């Protein structure tokens, strides 16, 4: 009898399988998983490997000194890097817009009139339509008294623009209901004596007139040329609960392209130059055009140049390779949107600007594995055997899924990469490693929802959400309601929450709507996984014809996601007639542990199964 351990060191996690072989019979005993320590394929992995081994052995009657051999994967160092390059910025000229969402604007409705300082309000003519500007030194009581006095004098006060958070307080004290936008930090920059429009709607609704170019044209009597000029203003206000538009002589909004840098993408014969401003479609078209990719580098002094230089330097520091010998093996780009403060704004206005998310990957040879093997042997006092390539081991492991048989294709979807492997027409294994997976998805969710919190973005990625509509019930994503016997915490009322395990609810920032969260999460999953899965499958399929694939087994951490397997399965079935399912290694482990299991099977079978 001998005790075998399979160890799969991945970019993010290290997985272990323990098995017993006696009289030709192989019996798997346990498994475990921990976070990978250090960069994959380096001596820093030892700490994580030893921890995983000991945790897995604790579930058996054996100890480390009972293990006869540790089978380890060819853990070639792979370094992935993510970057976000903003391609556009929105600039206001002459304070043409105040379009922001204070938490509590005052009043309701749509008002138009000439802007006027509140101190000058009493000098306005009867029936004159005006919108007073209320600075910080004027209290809400004073402002309300002045406005009420103006009403008595038949001055038509149509709305108000306020610096402090006094909108509701003023609205409750004035005689007529008018729209009031507050929290205008730089109120001294609001021009006086110019036509303006103010719109405020009820909580839960969004403005309808000032986000419509023709609505603004109607209010200000604009011609077609002027309407085209103000169209970007209207579009930037979509989704707001409140807004102010001021008609200045030269006022407007312009979108400026930011020089994010150029990418140089090299294949075996040619090097192509792509400006990042061209967007993800152009970048990926070029990557596929030159495939197989030989290298990629960025223009010095730019965001993309810095990103690619960083990952090359990281790998160079690990194995003392000169930077010029380290090549980018894959590049993946996705178009996205980044909320940014509007330049020239006076109230912290935000606009959604174009950006490109990039994932890049480099790897090196097997030389670093020798140090890892020697140190693992010394630390564990157990012989170490380097198994075959990860994809061959994953294929062996995938075949332990009930209902799966050869020929098949696997998709191993982790945090940093998507790996695809399958058989070609001669029965040989063909595989590809591509950049862009779970970590990239987290980055894009974080940027699109403007969270500035990677941990929260990770939770949004992997858990469903709900809206707390009362202390005793929540509204789930599918619209159904869930009720509770005991009241929920008062700080959750009205909030969108993430439904973590063990009934834990994580509240999100108050301005994130449930519908918006669901839309962003699903759209980003489709952008990354559909595009990358199709790209990977075409690389390993004869004539790039996906209809030749019989079945696909999904493996890895991203295969555990509550949406990603369904998104991939539905797309491949509808478009290519391919059956896809989540793996269930050894009939009980789900999509995890395929490589660790395959390493033990390969060692025992001398890899005869493939």
C-alpha positions as CSV (number, residue, x, y, z in Angstrom):
1,X,0.0,0.0,0.0
2,X,1.2,3.5,-0.7
3,X,-0.2,7.0,0.1
4,X,-0.2,9.5,-2.7
5,X,-0.6,13.3,-2.7
6,X,-1.5,15.4,-5.7
7,X,-0.6,19.1,-5.4
8,X,-1.9,21.7,-7.9
9,X,-0.3,25.1,-7.5
10,X,-2.4,27.7,-9.2
11,X,-2.1,31.4,-9.6
12,X,-4.6,32.0,-6.8
13,X,-5.2,28.7,-5.0
14,X,-3.3,25.6,-4.1
15,X,-5.3,22.4,-4.2
16,X,-4.4,19.0,-2.7
17,X,-5.8,15.4,-3.2
18,X,-4.8,12.5,-1.0
19,X,-5.2,8.9,-2.2
20,X,-4.4,5.3,-1.2
21,X,-3.3,2.7,-3.7
22,X,-3.3,-1.0,-2.7
23,X,-3.4,-4.1,-4.9
24,X,-3.9,-2.0,-8.0
25,X,-7.0,-0.3,-6.5
26,X,-6.9,3.5,-6.1
27,X,-9.1,5.1,-3.4
28,X,-9.2,8.9,-2.9
29,X,-9.3,9.8,0.7
30,X,-9.6,13.6,1.0
31,X,-8.8,17.0,-0.5
32,X,-8.3,20.6,0.5
33,X,-7.7,24.1,-0.8
34,X,-5.7,27.1,0.4
35,X,-4.6,30.4,-1.1
36,X,-1.4,30.2,-3.1
37,X,1.5,31.8,-1.2
38,X,3.8,33.8,-3.5
39,X,4.0,33.7,-7.3
40,X,3.1,30.4,-8.8
41,X,6.1,28.2,-9.5
42,X,8.5,29.8,-7.0
43,X,9.9,28.6,-3.7
44,X,7.4,31.0,-1.9
45,X,4.7,28.4,-2.7
46,X,6.1,26.0,-0.1
47,X,4.1,27.6,2.8
48,X,0.8,27.2,1.0
49,X,1.6,23.6,-0.2
50,X,2.5,22.4,3.3
51,X,-0.6,24.0,4.8
52,X,-2.9,22.3,2.2
53,X,-1.1,19.0,2.6
54,X,-1.5,19.0,6.4
55,X,-5.2,20.1,6.2
56,X,-6.0,17.3,3.7
57,X,-4.2,14.7,5.8
58,X,-6.0,15.8,9.0
59,X,-9.2,14.4,7.3
60,X,-7.5,10.9,7.1
61,X,-5.8,8.6,9.5
62,X,-2.4,9.3,8.0
63,X,0.3,11.9,8.7
64,X,2.9,13.5,6.4
65,X,5.6,10.9,7.1
66,X,3.1,8.2,5.8
67,X,3.0,9.9,2.3
68,X,5.1,7.9,-0.2
69,X,5.2,10.5,-3.0
70,X,4.0,14.1,-3.7
71,X,2.9,14.6,-7.3
72,X,3.2,18.2,-8.3
73,X,2.1,20.1,-11.4
74,X,4.5,21.8,-13.8
75,X,3.9,25.1,-12.0
76,X,5.4,27.4,-14.6
77,X,5.3,31.0,-13.2
78,X,2.5,33.0,-14.8
79,X,2.1,36.7,-13.9
80,X,-1.0,38.5,-14.8
81,X,-1.6,42.2,-14.5
82,X,-4.7,44.4,-14.9
83,X,-4.9,48.1,-15.8
84,X,-7.6,50.6,-16.6
85,X,-7.0,53.3,-19.1
86,X,-9.5,56.2,-19.3
87,X,-9.9,57.3,-22.9
88,X,-12.2,60.3,-22.6
89,X,-13.0,63.1,-20.2
90,X,-15.9,65.5,-20.0
91,X,-15.3,69.2,-19.7
92,X,-17.8,72.0,-19.0
93,X,-17.2,75.4,-20.4
94,X,-18.6,78.5,-18.7
95,X,-20.5,76.5,-16.0
96,X,-23.2,75.4,-18.5
97,X,-24.5,72.6,-16.3
98,X,-25.0,71.6,-12.6
99,X,-26.1,68.0,-12.9
100,X,-25.6,66.1,-9.7
101,X,-27.5,64.1,-7.3
102,X,-27.5,65.5,-3.8
103,X,-28.9,63.0,-1.3
104,X,-31.9,65.2,-0.5
105,X,-32.8,67.9,-3.1
106,X,-35.8,70.0,-2.1
107,X,-39.2,70.4,-3.6
108,X,-40.4,69.0,-6.9
109,X,-41.0,70.1,-10.5
110,X,-39.4,71.9,-13.3
111,X,-38.7,75.6,-13.2
112,X,-37.2,78.1,-15.7
113,X,-36.1,81.7,-15.2
114,X,-33.2,84.1,-15.0
115,X,-30.5,83.4,-12.3
116,X,-30.4,86.1,-9.6
117,X,-28.6,86.5,-6.3
118,X,-31.0,86.1,-3.5
119,X,-30.1,89.5,-2.0
120,X,-31.3,91.0,-5.3
121,X,-34.6,89.0,-5.4
122,X,-36.7,91.9,-4.0
123,X,-35.6,94.1,-6.9
124,X,-37.1,91.8,-9.5
125,X,-40.2,92.9,-11.4
126,X,-43.6,91.3,-10.7
127,X,-44.3,88.2,-12.8
128,X,-40.6,88.0,-13.7
129,X,-39.4,84.4,-13.7
130,X,-36.3,84.0,-11.6
131,X,-34.1,81.3,-9.9
132,X,-32.3,82.7,-6.8
133,X,-28.8,81.6,-6.0
134,X,-28.4,81.1,-2.2
135,X,-24.8,81.3,-0.8
136,X,-23.5,79.7,2.4
137,X,-24.0,82.8,4.6
138,X,-27.7,82.9,4.0
139,X,-29.5,80.5,6.4
140,X,-32.5,78.3,5.3
141,X,-34.8,80.5,7.4
142,X,-33.6,83.7,5.8
143,X,-33.8,82.2,2.3
144,X,-37.3,80.9,2.9
145,X,-38.5,84.4,4.2
146,X,-37.0,86.2,1.2
147,X,-38.6,83.8,-1.2
148,X,-42.0,84.0,0.5
149,X,-41.7,87.8,0.4
150,X,-41.0,87.6,-3.3
151,X,-44.1,85.4,-3.8
152,X,-46.2,88.1,-2.0
153,X,-44.8,90.7,-4.4
154,X,-45.9,88.5,-7.4
155,X,-42.3,87.7,-8.3
156,X,-42.4,84.3,-10.1
157,X,-39.7,82.3,-8.2
158,X,-39.4,79.1,-10.3
159,X,-36.7,77.3,-8.3
160,X,-33.5,77.7,-6.3
161,X,-29.8,76.8,-6.3
162,X,-28.3,76.4,-2.9
163,X,-24.8,75.9,-1.6
164,X,-25.5,74.1,1.7
165,X,-27.5,71.0,2.3
166,X,-30.6,73.0,2.9
167,X,-32.9,72.0,0.1
168,X,-35.5,70.2,2.1
169,X,-35.4,72.7,4.9
170,X,-36.1,75.6,2.5
171,X,-38.8,73.6,0.6
172,X,-40.8,73.0,3.8
173,X,-40.8,76.7,4.6
174,X,-41.8,78.3,1.3
175,X,-45.4,79.0,0.3
176,X,-45.2,77.3,-3.2
177,X,-43.7,74.0,-4.3
178,X,-40.5,74.7,-6.3
179,X,-37.5,72.6,-7.3
180,X,-34.4,73.2,-5.2
181,X,-31.0,71.8,-6.0
182,X,-28.5,72.1,-3.1
183,X,-24.9,71.0,-2.2
184,X,-23.5,73.3,-4.9
185,X,-20.0,73.6,-3.5
186,X,-18.7,76.3,-5.8
187,X,-21.9,78.3,-5.9
188,X,-19.8,81.5,-6.5
189,X,-19.1,80.2,-10.0
190,X,-22.8,80.0,-11.0
191,X,-23.4,82.8,-13.5
192,X,-25.9,85.5,-12.7
193,X,-28.5,87.0,-15.1
194,X,-28.7,84.1,-17.5
195,X,-31.6,81.8,-18.5
196,X,-31.6,78.6,-16.4
197,X,-33.8,75.5,-15.8
198,X,-34.0,73.5,-12.6
199,X,-35.6,70.0,-12.4
200,X,-36.2,67.8,-9.3
201,X,-38.2,64.6,-9.2
202,X,-39.5,62.3,-6.5
203,X,-37.1,59.8,-4.9
204,X,-36.8,56.7,-7.0
205,X,-37.5,58.5,-10.2
206,X,-35.1,60.3,-12.7
207,X,-35.5,63.6,-14.5
208,X,-37.2,63.6,-17.9
209,X,-36.8,67.1,-19.4
210,X,-33.2,68.2,-18.8
211,X,-31.8,64.9,-19.9
212,X,-33.6,65.3,-23.3
213,X,-31.9,67.6,-25.9
214,X,-35.3,68.5,-27.3
215,X,-36.6,69.2,-23.9
216,X,-33.8,71.7,-23.2
217,X,-34.4,73.2,-26.7
218,X,-38.0,73.7,-25.9
219,X,-37.3,75.4,-22.6
220,X,-34.7,77.8,-24.0
221,X,-36.1,78.2,-27.5
222,X,-33.0,76.8,-29.2
223,X,-32.5,76.3,-33.0
224,X,-31.2,73.0,-34.4
225,X,-27.5,74.0,-34.3
226,X,-27.8,75.1,-30.7
227,X,-29.6,71.9,-29.9
228,X,-26.8,69.8,-31.3
229,X,-24.4,71.7,-29.1
230,X,-26.3,71.1,-25.9
231,X,-27.0,67.4,-26.7
232,X,-23.9,66.1,-24.6
233,X,-25.2,68.1,-21.6
234,X,-28.6,66.3,-21.8
235,X,-27.0,62.9,-22.2
236,X,-24.7,63.4,-19.3
237,X,-27.7,64.1,-17.0
238,X,-29.5,60.8,-17.8
239,X,-30.2,58.9,-14.5
240,X,-30.1,62.0,-12.2
241,X,-32.8,62.9,-9.8
242,X,-32.0,66.6,-10.0
243,X,-30.3,68.9,-12.5
244,X,-29.7,72.6,-13.4
245,X,-28.9,73.8,-16.9
246,X,-27.8,77.3,-17.5
247,X,-27.7,78.9,-21.0
248,X,-24.4,80.7,-21.2
249,X,-23.1,82.5,-24.4
250,X,-20.4,79.9,-25.0
251,X,-21.4,77.3,-22.5
252,X,-21.3,73.6,-23.5
253,X,-19.8,70.3,-22.8
254,X,-17.0,68.7,-24.8
255,X,-15.5,65.3,-24.7
256,X,-11.8,65.2,-24.9
257,X,-9.7,62.2,-25.9
258,X,-7.0,61.4,-23.5
259,X,-3.7,60.1,-24.9
260,X,-3.7,56.7,-23.1
261,X,-0.8,55.4,-25.2
262,X,-0.1,53.0,-28.0
263,X,0.2,49.3,-28.0
264,X,2.7,47.5,-30.2
265,X,1.5,43.9,-30.8
266,X,4.0,41.5,-32.4
267,X,3.4,38.2,-34.1
268,X,5.8,35.9,-35.9
269,X,6.0,38.1,-39.0
270,X,4.6,41.5,-38.2
271,X,4.3,44.1,-35.5
272,X,1.1,46.2,-35.4
273,X,0.6,49.5,-33.7
274,X,-2.8,50.2,-32.0
275,X,-3.8,53.3,-30.2
276,X,-5.7,52.5,-27.0
277,X,-8.3,55.1,-27.9
278,X,-9.3,52.8,-30.7
279,X,-11.0,50.6,-28.1
280,X,-11.1,46.9,-27.2
281,X,-12.5,45.7,-30.5
282,X,-9.6,47.0,-32.5
283,X,-7.0,45.8,-29.9
284,X,-8.5,42.2,-29.9
285,X,-8.8,42.2,-33.7
286,X,-5.1,42.9,-33.9
287,X,-4.2,40.3,-31.2
288,X,-6.1,37.6,-33.2
289,X,-4.6,38.8,-36.5
290,X,-1.1,38.2,-35.3
291,X,-1.8,35.0,-33.4
292,X,0.2,33.4,-32.0
293,X,1.2,36.5,-30.0
294,X,5.0,36.8,-29.7
295,X,5.1,39.9,-27.5
296,X,3.3,43.2,-26.7
297,X,4.7,46.4,-25.3
298,X,3.4,49.9,-24.7
299,X,4.5,53.3,-25.5
300,X,6.9,54.6,-22.8
301,X,5.5,57.1,-20.3
302,X,1.9,56.0,-20.9
303,X,-0.5,53.9,-18.7
304,X,-0.3,50.9,-21.0
305,X,3.5,51.1,-21.3
306,X,3.7,51.2,-17.5
307,X,1.5,48.2,-17.1
308,X,3.3,45.9,-19.5
309,X,6.7,47.0,-18.1
310,X,5.6,46.2,-14.6
311,X,4.7,42.6,-15.2
312,X,7.9,42.0,-17.2
313,X,10.0,43.5,-14.3
314,X,8.2,41.4,-11.8
315,X,9.1,38.2,-13.6
316,X,12.6,39.4,-14.3
317,X,13.1,40.0,-10.6
318,X,12.0,36.5,-9.8
319,X,14.4,34.6,-12.1
320,X,17.0,37.2,-12.9
321,X,16.0,37.3,-16.6
322,X,16.8,40.4,-18.6
323,X,13.6,42.3,-19.4
324,X,14.1,42.1,-23.2
325,X,13.9,38.3,-22.9
326,X,10.5,38.3,-21.2
327,X,7.5,38.3,-23.6
328,X,3.8,39.0,-23.1
329,X,2.1,35.7,-24.2
330,X,-1.5,37.0,-24.2
331,X,-3.4,40.2,-24.0
332,X,-7.1,40.8,-23.5
333,X,-9.0,44.1,-23.7
334,X,-12.6,45.0,-22.7
335,X,-14.4,48.3,-23.3
336,X,-15.9,49.7,-20.1
337,X,-17.3,52.9,-18.5
338,X,-15.7,54.9,-15.7
339,X,-17.6,57.5,-13.7
340,X,-15.4,60.6,-13.4
341,X,-15.7,64.1,-12.0
342,X,-16.5,66.5,-14.8
343,X,-13.7,69.0,-15.4
344,X,-15.0,72.6,-14.9
345,X,-18.0,71.4,-12.8
346,X,-19.0,73.4,-9.8
347,X,-21.0,70.8,-7.8
348,X,-18.9,67.6,-8.1
349,X,-20.7,66.6,-11.3
350,X,-19.9,63.1,-12.6
351,X,-20.0,61.9,-16.1
352,X,-19.6,58.3,-17.5
353,X,-16.4,58.3,-19.6
354,X,-15.0,55.6,-21.9
355,X,-12.2,53.4,-20.7
356,X,-10.4,50.2,-21.7
357,X,-9.7,47.4,-19.2
358,X,-6.6,45.3,-20.0
359,X,-5.3,42.0,-18.8
360,X,-1.9,40.7,-19.8
361,X,0.0,37.6,-19.0
362,X,3.6,36.4,-19.2
363,X,5.2,33.1,-18.2
364,X,8.7,31.6,-18.2
365,X,10.3,28.2,-18.5
366,X,10.4,25.4,-16.0
367,X,13.8,26.3,-14.5
368,X,12.3,27.8,-11.3
369,X,10.5,24.5,-10.6
370,X,13.7,22.8,-9.6
371,X,14.2,25.1,-6.6
372,X,10.5,24.6,-5.6
373,X,10.9,20.8,-5.8
374,X,14.1,20.7,-3.8
375,X,12.7,22.9,-1.0
376,X,9.4,20.9,-0.9
377,X,11.4,17.6,-0.6
378,X,13.5,19.1,2.2
379,X,10.5,20.6,4.0
380,X,8.2,17.5,3.7
381,X,10.9,14.7,3.8
382,X,8.8,13.1,1.0
383,X,9.9,12.3,-2.6
384,X,8.4,14.8,-5.1
385,X,7.4,13.9,-8.6
386,X,6.8,16.5,-11.3
387,X,3.7,15.5,-13.2
388,X,2.7,16.4,-16.8
389,X,1.3,19.6,-18.0
390,X,-1.6,21.1,-16.1
391,X,-4.0,20.8,-19.0
392,X,-3.3,17.1,-19.4
393,X,-3.8,16.6,-15.7
394,X,-7.0,18.6,-15.8
395,X,-8.3,16.5,-18.6
396,X,-7.6,13.3,-16.6
397,X,-9.4,14.9,-13.6
398,X,-12.3,16.0,-15.6
399,X,-12.9,12.4,-16.8
400,X,-13.8,11.5,-13.2
401,X,-17.0,13.6,-13.6
402,X,-20.0,11.2,-13.9
403,X,-21.4,11.1,-17.5
404,X,-18.2,12.4,-19.1
405,X,-16.1,10.5,-21.6
406,X,-13.6,11.2,-24.4
407,X,-13.4,13.1,-26.6
408,X,-14.0,16.2,-24.6
409,X,-12.9,19.8,-24.1
410,X,-12.3,21.5,-20.8
411,X,-12.4,25.1,-19.8
412,X,-10.5,25.9,-16.7
413,X,-11.5,29.3,-15.6
414,X,-9.5,30.8,-12.7
415,X,-8.8,34.2,-11.3
416,X,-6.1,35.3,-13.7
417,X,-6.6,33.2,-16.8
418,X,-8.8,30.9,-18.9
419,X,-7.3,27.7,-20.0
420,X,-8.9,25.5,-22.7
421,X,-7.8,22.0,-23.7
422,X,-9.1,19.3,-25.9
423,X,-8.2,16.6,-28.5
424,X,-7.3,17.3,-32.1
425,X,-8.3,15.0,-34.9
426,X,-5.3,12.8,-34.2
427,X,-6.0,12.4,-30.6
428,X,-3.3,14.7,-29.4
429,X,-4.0,17.3,-26.7
430,X,-4.2,20.9,-27.8
431,X,-4.4,23.7,-25.3
432,X,-4.2,27.4,-24.8
433,X,-3.7,29.8,-21.9
434,X,-5.4,33.2,-22.2
435,X,-5.4,36.3,-20.0
436,X,-8.5,37.8,-18.5
437,X,-10.9,36.0,-16.0
438,X,-12.2,36.5,-12.5
439,X,-9.8,39.2,-11.3
440,X,-10.5,41.3,-14.4
441,X,-14.2,40.9,-13.8
442,X,-13.8,42.2,-10.2
443,X,-11.8,45.2,-11.5
444,X,-14.5,46.2,-14.0
445,X,-17.3,45.9,-11.5
446,X,-15.4,48.1,-9.2
447,X,-14.8,50.8,-11.8
448,X,-18.3,50.7,-13.4
449,X,-20.1,51.0,-10.0
450,X,-17.5,53.5,-8.8
451,X,-16.9,51.5,-5.6
452,X,-13.2,52.1,-4.9
453,X,-13.4,48.8,-2.9
454,X,-12.1,45.6,-4.5
455,X,-13.3,43.5,-1.6
456,X,-16.9,44.7,-2.1
457,X,-16.6,44.3,-5.9
458,X,-15.6,40.7,-5.3
459,X,-18.7,40.1,-3.2
460,X,-20.9,41.7,-5.8
461,X,-19.3,39.4,-8.4
462,X,-20.0,36.1,-6.6
463,X,-23.2,36.7,-4.5
464,X,-26.7,37.6,-5.5
465,X,-28.2,40.9,-4.4
466,X,-31.6,42.1,-3.0
467,X,-33.4,45.3,-1.9
468,X,-34.5,45.6,1.7
469,X,-38.0,47.0,1.4
470,X,-39.1,46.7,5.0
471,X,-37.7,45.4,8.3
472,X,-39.5,42.1,7.6
473,X,-39.0,41.4,3.9
474,X,-36.6,41.8,1.0
475,X,-37.0,41.9,-2.8
476,X,-34.8,39.3,-4.6
477,X,-33.2,39.8,-8.0
478,X,-36.0,37.8,-9.7
479,X,-38.7,40.1,-8.2
480,X,-39.9,37.6,-5.6
481,X,-40.2,38.5,-2.0
482,X,-38.5,36.9,1.1
483,X,-40.0,37.4,4.5
484,X,-38.4,37.2,8.0
485,X,-39.9,36.4,11.4
486,X,-37.5,38.7,13.2
487,X,-36.9,42.3,12.1
488,X,-33.8,43.1,10.1
489,X,-31.3,45.7,11.3
490,X,-32.6,49.3,10.8
491,X,-29.5,50.4,8.9
492,X,-30.5,48.0,6.1
493,X,-33.9,49.6,5.4
494,X,-34.2,50.8,1.9
495,X,-30.7,49.6,1.0
496,X,-29.4,47.2,-1.7
497,X,-27.6,44.4,0.0
498,X,-25.4,41.5,-1.0
499,X,-26.7,38.1,0.2
500,X,-23.6,36.3,1.5
501,X,-23.5,32.9,3.0
502,X,-25.0,32.2,6.5
503,X,-27.7,34.9,5.8
504,X,-25.2,37.7,6.2
505,X,-26.3,40.9,4.4
506,X,-23.8,43.5,3.2
507,X,-25.3,46.9,2.5
508,X,-24.1,48.8,-0.5
509,X,-23.6,52.6,-0.9
510,X,-27.0,54.3,-1.0
511,X,-26.8,55.5,-4.6
512,X,-26.4,52.0,-6.1
513,X,-29.7,50.8,-7.5
514,X,-30.5,47.0,-7.6
515,X,-31.3,47.1,-11.3
516,X,-28.0,48.9,-12.1
517,X,-26.0,46.4,-10.0
518,X,-27.5,43.4,-11.8
519,X,-27.1,45.0,-15.2
520,X,-23.4,45.8,-14.7
521,X,-22.6,42.4,-13.1
522,X,-24.2,40.4,-15.9
523,X,-22.8,42.6,-18.7
524,X,-19.3,42.4,-17.4
525,X,-19.5,38.6,-17.0
526,X,-20.7,38.3,-20.6
527,X,-18.0,40.7,-22.0
528,X,-15.1,38.8,-20.3
529,X,-16.2,35.2,-20.3
530,X,-18.2,34.9,-23.5
531,X,-15.5,36.7,-25.5
532,X,-12.6,34.9,-23.9
533,X,-14.2,31.4,-24.0
534,X,-15.0,31.7,-27.7
535,X,-11.5,33.0,-28.3
536,X,-10.0,30.0,-26.4
537,X,-12.2,27.4,-28.1
538,X,-11.4,28.7,-31.6
539,X,-7.7,28.3,-30.9
540,X,-8.0,24.6,-30.0
541,X,-10.6,23.6,-32.6
542,X,-9.9,22.5,-36.2
543,X,-10.7,25.2,-38.6
544,X,-11.9,27.3,-35.7
545,X,-15.3,25.6,-36.1
546,X,-16.9,25.3,-32.6
547,X,-19.6,23.0,-34.0
548,X,-17.0,20.2,-34.1
549,X,-17.0,20.2,-30.3
550,X,-19.1,17.5,-28.6
551,X,-19.1,18.5,-25.0
552,X,-17.3,21.0,-22.7
553,X,-16.6,20.5,-19.0
554,X,-16.2,23.8,-17.0
555,X,-13.6,23.7,-14.2
556,X,-11.9,26.2,-11.8
557,X,-13.0,28.9,-9.4
558,X,-15.1,30.9,-11.9
559,X,-17.1,27.7,-12.7
560,X,-18.4,28.0,-9.1
561,X,-20.0,31.3,-9.8
562,X,-23.8,31.4,-9.6
563,X,-24.1,33.0,-13.1
564,X,-21.1,32.3,-15.2
565,X,-21.6,28.6,-16.1
566,X,-25.2,29.4,-17.1
567,X,-24.2,32.4,-19.2
568,X,-21.5,30.3,-21.1
569,X,-23.8,27.2,-21.5
570,X,-26.7,29.2,-22.9
571,X,-24.5,31.1,-25.3
572,X,-22.7,28.0,-26.7
573,X,-25.9,26.0,-27.0
574,X,-27.8,28.7,-28.8
575,X,-25.0,29.7,-31.1
576,X,-23.0,26.5,-31.7
577,X,-25.2,23.6,-30.4
578,X,-22.5,22.7,-27.9
579,X,-23.4,20.9,-24.6
580,X,-21.6,22.5,-21.6
581,X,-21.7,21.6,-18.0
582,X,-19.9,22.3,-14.7
583,X,-17.5,19.5,-13.8
584,X,-18.0,17.4,-10.7
585,X,-14.6,15.9,-10.0
586,X,-14.7,12.4,-8.5
587,X,-18.5,12.8,-8.4
588,X,-18.4,15.1,-5.3
589,X,-16.0,18.0,-5.5
590,X,-17.7,20.1,-8.2
591,X,-15.3,21.9,-10.6
592,X,-12.4,22.0,-8.1
593,X,-9.4,19.6,-7.7
594,X,-9.3,18.4,-11.3
595,X,-5.5,18.9,-11.7
596,X,-4.6,17.5,-8.2
597,X,-6.8,14.5,-9.0
598,X,-5.3,14.1,-12.4
599,X,-1.8,14.1,-11.1
600,X,-2.5,11.1,-8.9
601,X,-4.3,9.3,-11.7
602,X,-1.4,10.0,-14.1
603,X,1.2,8.8,-11.6
604,X,-0.6,5.5,-11.1
605,X,-1.6,4.9,-14.8
606,X,1.7,6.2,-16.3
607,X,-0.5,8.7,-18.2
608,X,-1.9,5.9,-20.4
609,X,-5.4,7.4,-20.2
610,X,-4.4,10.1,-22.6
